Amino acid sequence: MRLAIVLFAALPALLSAAPAWAMNFDLKDVTYSVEPIVGYDLQRKTDPQPHAKLVLTYGARVIAGYKIIAAEGEYTRGKSDEEYPLSSLRIEETSQEIKVGVRSSPEIYPGISLAVRGGAQLSEVHAKTTSNGTVTESDRPSRVDPYVGAGLSANLGGIVALSAEGTMTVRDWNDITKSEFQGTLGLRISLNSK
């Protein structure tokens, strides 16, 4: 997890140089933005039986590059708390997810952009289970899964834009119904607008 955080923090610096040698674009045209995000994540749960639960998530996204192709890094955190009174069971989970990928955000109408994104997501879950008064804590193994998504953003004037995005994380290629879905709203702040 620490390596992922270091890579996430270094993402803007690494990516601002990459397009220069890869595509011969002018570095002065590179844009950077930071976006606090909040939304709901449809998570698949296995205890005490398989089910899905909407979990409030929050975090931030960093985007560096050009409108046609840019790199992105995203960190989100969510917390769920479920009680099952008939079986004296309570399950509390804290999930952390880091996404690293690419996106394209062409303008489809003045001030309106369509975003298409994809990459890899690192997930970690800490669970605290209380059963008949006995508390057990555990960390599930970290996993990396691919994600794809799309969304719209509307420029609110100057350096601020409102965005709405949906993302699907593929957990099992053999059973796409096990995928997790995340919907987010964000307020993007461009650090250098173009």
N, C-alpha and C positions, 0 to 999 in steps of 0.2 A: 504494500500500500504506500509506503514512504517513497519508493521509486516512482510510482504513478503520480504522487503529489509533486515531486520535483520536476518530472516531465511536463505535467500540467502547468506548473508555474513558469517553466522555461519555454513553453510553446510559442508565445508571440515573438520572442527573440529568434528562435530557430526558424520559424516560418517566414519571417520578414526577409531573410536572406535567400531562402530556397527558391522562390519564383524567379529571382534575378538570373541565376545560372540555368535554371530548368526551362524557362520560357522566354527569357530575354525581355521581361517587362521592366519598366522604370520603377525603381523602389519608391520614388516619391508618390506614386499612385497607390501604394499599399495603404489600406485602411485598417484601423484597429477599433474594436468596440467591446464594451463590457455590458453584460445584460443580467441583472438580477431576475430570477425566474421563480414562479410559484405555480403549482399545478397538482394534478392527481395522477397517480400511478396505479394501474390495475395490476396488482401483484397476485401471483399464483401461490397459494398456501397448501401445505400438505398435512398439517396437524390441526385438529385431531382427525380430520378427513380432508380430501382434496376439495378446495374451493377457491374462489377469487375474492379479493378485497380491494376496495379503493383506499389508497393511502395518500394523505396530503404530503407533498414533497416541496422542497424549496432549495435554492442554490444559486449558482451563477454560471454564466457562459461567457467565454472569451472567443472572439472571432478576429482573425488576422488574414488579410489577403485582398483579393479583388472581388468585385461583384460576381464575375463569371466563375471564379474558383477561389476558395478560401479554406483555411484550416480552422478547426474549431476544437475547443476543449470545454468540457462541462462537468461540474460537480453538483450532485444533488444528494439530499439527505431526507429520509422519511421515517416516521415512527408510527407503528400500529400497536393497538392494544385490544385484545379480544378476550372476552370472558364467556365461559361455558358453565353456568351455575349447576346444571344437572350432574356434571361430572367433576365439580369443584376444580376446574382448570382455568388458568389465566395464562395467556401467551402475549408477551410484549416483545416486539422486534424493532430494532433500529437498523435501517438499511442505508448504505452509502454506495453511490454509483459515480464512476468517472467515465465519461465518454470522450474519445479522441477520434476525430475524423475529418472529413472534407464536406464542403457545402457549396452550392451554387445558388445565387440569389439575384437572378436577372429582374429588372424592372419590367412589369407587364402592363403598367399604366402609370402615368406620372404620379410619383409618391407611393405607389403600391408595388411591392416586390413579392415574388414567389420563391420560397426557399425549398430546396431539395437537398437532403443530407444523408450521410452514411458513414459508418466506421465501426469501431470496436468499443464495447462497454465492459469495464471491470466492476464487478459487484461483490460487496461484502455484507453479511448480515450477522448481527449479534442478537441472540435470542435469550430471553429470561422467561422460564416456565415455572409457574407455581401450581403444584398439584397437591391438594389436601394439606396445605401449609408448608410443603417442602419446596424450596426454591433451587432451581438448577439453571446455571448460565452456560451458554455455549456459543462458539463462533462457527458458523458454517464455512466450509471451504470456499475460498475466493474462486470466482469463475469469470471467464472472458467470453462474451457472446457478441455476434454482429448486430448492428441496429440500422434501420432505415427510417426516414421521416420526411415530412413535408409541412409547409406552413405558409402563412401570409404575414407580411409586415406593412404597416402604414406609417409613413413619415408624418410626425406631428409638428414639423417645423424645425429647421436647423439641425441640431445634433441628436434629437430624440425621436425614437420610433416605437410604436406599439407592435408587438408580435404575438401571434398565436400559432402553436405548432403541435403536431401529433407525431409520436415516435413509436415504432414497434421494435422490440428486442426479441430476436429469434432464439428461443431456449432449446428447441429441438427441431432439426430439419425434417425428421421423420413424422412429426406431429405438430403442425403449425398452430394448432389450437392451444398449445402450451406457451405460446408467445405472450409477452407482457406488453402492455400499452401505456403510454404516458402522454397526457395532454398538458401543455403549459401555456401560461401567459407571461410575457416579459416586457420590460421597458428598456429598450436598447439605447445606450448612450455611446455615441461615436466619440472616440478620443481625438480623432483627426478626420473631419468629414471631407468627402470628395464629391 
